[in-house]
């Protein structure tokens, strides 16, 4: 269970970081939309993925501390 949550945390962090970077680049290029989605929506989704990653990593730490 620890390894699965840790992997989920890592994958979610990478996806979140990439989404935030992409939305930042889109805004720096002067566009407001990417593939029909607002750059802010993409940024907020990336932030949500990073929060998921943090929660998964915290859960791994809690599981390990109970042992």
PyMOL commands that place a pseudoatom at each C-alpha (Angstrom):
pseudoatom trace, name=CA, resn=UNK, resi=1, chain=A, elem=C, hetatm=0, pos=[0.000, 0.000, 0.000]
pseudoatom trace, name=CA, resn=UNK, resi=2, chain=A, elem=C, hetatm=0, pos=[2.875, 2.357, 0.786]
pseudoatom trace, name=CA, resn=UNK, resi=3, chain=A, elem=C, hetatm=0, pos=[4.473, 1.888, -2.607]
pseudoatom trace, name=CA, resn=UNK, resi=4, chain=A, elem=C, hetatm=0, pos=[1.173, 2.371, -4.442]
pseudoatom trace, name=CA, resn=UNK, resi=5, chain=A, elem=C, hetatm=0, pos=[0.398, 5.620, -2.606]
pseudoatom trace, name=CA, resn=UNK, resi=6, chain=A, elem=C, hetatm=0, pos=[3.945, 6.808, -3.105]
pseudoatom trace, name=CA, resn=UNK, resi=7, chain=A, elem=C, hetatm=0, pos=[3.714, 6.095, -6.834]
pseudoatom trace, name=CA, resn=UNK, resi=8, chain=A, elem=C, hetatm=0, pos=[0.340, 7.861, -7.048]
pseudoatom trace, name=CA, resn=UNK, resi=9, chain=A, elem=C, hetatm=0, pos=[1.883, 10.848, -5.280]
pseudoatom trace, name=CA, resn=UNK, resi=10, chain=A, elem=C, hetatm=0, pos=[4.836, 10.973, -7.662]
pseudoatom trace, name=CA, resn=UNK, resi=11, chain=A, elem=C, hetatm=0, pos=[2.688, 10.656, -10.782]
pseudoatom trace, name=CA, resn=UNK, resi=12, chain=A, elem=C, hetatm=0, pos=[0.203, 13.262, -9.547]
pseudoatom trace, name=CA, resn=UNK, resi=13, chain=A, elem=C, hetatm=0, pos=[3.050, 15.661, -8.740]
pseudoatom trace, name=CA, resn=UNK, resi=14, chain=A, elem=C, hetatm=0, pos=[4.577, 15.296, -12.197]
pseudoatom trace, name=CA, resn=UNK, resi=15, chain=A, elem=C, hetatm=0, pos=[1.216, 15.749, -13.935]
pseudoatom trace, name=CA, resn=UNK, resi=16, chain=A, elem=C, hetatm=0, pos=[0.392, 18.773, -11.767]
pseudoatom trace, name=CA, resn=UNK, resi=17, chain=A, elem=C, hetatm=0, pos=[3.744, 20.397, -12.370]
pseudoatom trace, name=CA, resn=UNK, resi=18, chain=A, elem=C, hetatm=0, pos=[3.503, 19.879, -16.130]
pseudoatom trace, name=CA, resn=UNK, resi=19, chain=A, elem=C, hetatm=0, pos=[-0.034, 21.291, -16.247]
pseudoatom trace, name=CA, resn=UNK, resi=20, chain=A, elem=C, hetatm=0, pos=[1.003, 24.389, -14.308]
pseudoatom trace, name=CA, resn=UNK, resi=21, chain=A, elem=C, hetatm=0, pos=[4.034, 24.944, -16.525]
pseudoatom trace, name=CA, resn=UNK, resi=22, chain=A, elem=C, hetatm=0, pos=[1.957, 24.511, -19.698]
pseudoatom trace, name=CA, resn=UNK, resi=23, chain=A, elem=C, hetatm=0, pos=[-0.664, 26.971, -18.490]
pseudoatom trace, name=CA, resn=UNK, resi=24, chain=A, elem=C, hetatm=0, pos=[2.053, 29.462, -17.563]
pseudoatom trace, name=CA, resn=UNK, resi=25, chain=A, elem=C, hetatm=0, pos=[3.662, 29.176, -20.984]
pseudoatom trace, name=CA, resn=UNK, resi=26, chain=A, elem=C, hetatm=0, pos=[0.282, 29.613, -22.684]
pseudoatom trace, name=CA, resn=UNK, resi=27, chain=A, elem=C, hetatm=0, pos=[-0.344, 32.807, -20.720]
pseudoatom trace, name=CA, resn=UNK, resi=28, chain=A, elem=C, hetatm=0, pos=[3.170, 34.118, -21.408]
pseudoatom trace, name=CA, resn=UNK, resi=29, chain=A, elem=C, hetatm=0, pos=[2.545, 33.617, -25.137]
pseudoatom trace, name=CA, resn=UNK, resi=30, chain=A, elem=C, hetatm=0, pos=[-0.471, 35.905, -24.783]
pseudoatom trace, name=CA, resn=UNK, resi=31, chain=A, elem=C, hetatm=0, pos=[-3.190, 33.294, -25.248]
pseudoatom trace, name=CA, resn=UNK, resi=32, chain=A, elem=C, hetatm=0, pos=[-6.057, 32.750, -22.863]
pseudoatom trace, name=CA, resn=UNK, resi=33, chain=A, elem=C, hetatm=0, pos=[-7.176, 29.311, -24.077]
pseudoatom trace, name=CA, resn=UNK, resi=34, chain=A, elem=C, hetatm=0, pos=[-5.552, 25.999, -24.919]
pseudoatom trace, name=CA, resn=UNK, resi=35, chain=A, elem=C, hetatm=0, pos=[-7.592, 23.292, -26.652]
pseudoatom trace, name=CA, resn=UNK, resi=36, chain=A, elem=C, hetatm=0, pos=[-10.821, 24.994, -25.654]
pseudoatom trace, name=CA, resn=UNK, resi=37, chain=A, elem=C, hetatm=0, pos=[-9.896, 25.273, -21.966]
pseudoatom trace, name=CA, resn=UNK, resi=38, chain=A, elem=C, hetatm=0, pos=[-9.011, 28.454, -20.148]
pseudoatom trace, name=CA, resn=UNK, resi=39, chain=A, elem=C, hetatm=0, pos=[-5.379, 28.710, -19.041]
pseudoatom trace, name=CA, resn=UNK, resi=40, chain=A, elem=C, hetatm=0, pos=[-6.631, 29.382, -15.503]
pseudoatom trace, name=CA, resn=UNK, resi=41, chain=A, elem=C, hetatm=0, pos=[-8.642, 26.141, -15.547]
pseudoatom trace, name=CA, resn=UNK, resi=42, chain=A, elem=C, hetatm=0, pos=[-5.549, 24.196, -16.596]
pseudoatom trace, name=CA, resn=UNK, resi=43, chain=A, elem=C, hetatm=0, pos=[-3.531, 25.893, -13.856]
pseudoatom trace, name=CA, resn=UNK, resi=44, chain=A, elem=C, hetatm=0, pos=[-6.124, 25.099, -11.192]
pseudoatom trace, name=CA, resn=UNK, resi=45, chain=A, elem=C, hetatm=0, pos=[-6.306, 21.477, -12.316]
pseudoatom trace, name=CA, resn=UNK, resi=46, chain=A, elem=C, hetatm=0, pos=[-2.515, 21.252, -12.043]
pseudoatom trace, name=CA, resn=UNK, resi=47, chain=A, elem=C, hetatm=0, pos=[-2.694, 22.734, -8.564]
pseudoatom trace, name=CA, resn=UNK, resi=48, chain=A, elem=C, hetatm=0, pos=[-5.314, 20.131, -7.640]
pseudoatom trace, name=CA, resn=UNK, resi=49, chain=A, elem=C, hetatm=0, pos=[-3.022, 17.342, -8.817]
pseudoatom trace, name=CA, resn=UNK, resi=50, chain=A, elem=C, hetatm=0, pos=[-0.198, 18.735, -6.676]
pseudoatom trace, name=CA, resn=UNK, resi=51, chain=A, elem=C, hetatm=0, pos=[-2.488, 18.849, -3.639]
pseudoatom trace, name=CA, resn=UNK, resi=52, chain=A, elem=C, hetatm=0, pos=[-3.413, 15.209, -4.331]
pseudoatom trace, name=CA, resn=UNK, resi=53, chain=A, elem=C, hetatm=0, pos=[0.297, 14.389, -4.444]
pseudoatom trace, name=CA, resn=UNK, resi=54, chain=A, elem=C, hetatm=0, pos=[0.868, 16.072, -1.085]
pseudoatom trace, name=CA, resn=UNK, resi=55, chain=A, elem=C, hetatm=0, pos=[-2.034, 14.225, 0.515]
pseudoatom trace, name=CA, resn=UNK, resi=56, chain=A, elem=C, hetatm=0, pos=[-0.799, 10.887, -0.839]
pseudoatom trace, name=CA, resn=UNK, resi=57, chain=A, elem=C, hetatm=0, pos=[2.708, 11.518, 0.498]
pseudoatom trace, name=CA, resn=UNK, resi=58, chain=A, elem=C, hetatm=0, pos=[1.351, 12.557, 3.902]
pseudoatom trace, name=CA, resn=UNK, resi=59, chain=A, elem=C, hetatm=0, pos=[-0.691, 9.347, 4.026]
pseudoatom trace, name=CA, resn=UNK, resi=60, chain=A, elem=C, hetatm=0, pos=[2.455, 7.333, 3.278]
pseudoatom trace, name=CA, resn=UNK, resi=61, chain=A, elem=C, hetatm=0, pos=[4.221, 9.058, 6.167]
pseudoatom trace, name=CA, resn=UNK, resi=62, chain=A, elem=C, hetatm=0, pos=[1.303, 8.346, 8.497]
pseudoatom trace, name=CA, resn=UNK, resi=63, chain=A, elem=C, hetatm=0, pos=[1.215, 4.671, 7.524]
pseudoatom trace, name=CA, resn=UNK, resi=64, chain=A, elem=C, hetatm=0, pos=[4.953, 4.346, 8.069]
pseudoatom trace, name=CA, resn=UNK, resi=65, chain=A, elem=C, hetatm=0, pos=[4.792, 6.047, 11.469]
pseudoatom trace, name=CA, resn=UNK, resi=66, chain=A, elem=C, hetatm=0, pos=[2.133, 3.596, 12.704]
pseudoatom trace, name=CA, resn=UNK, resi=67, chain=A, elem=C, hetatm=0, pos=[4.498, 0.656, 12.226]
for i in range(1, 67): cmd.bond("trace and resi %d" % i, "trace and resi %d" % (i + 1))
show_as sticks, trace
zoom trace
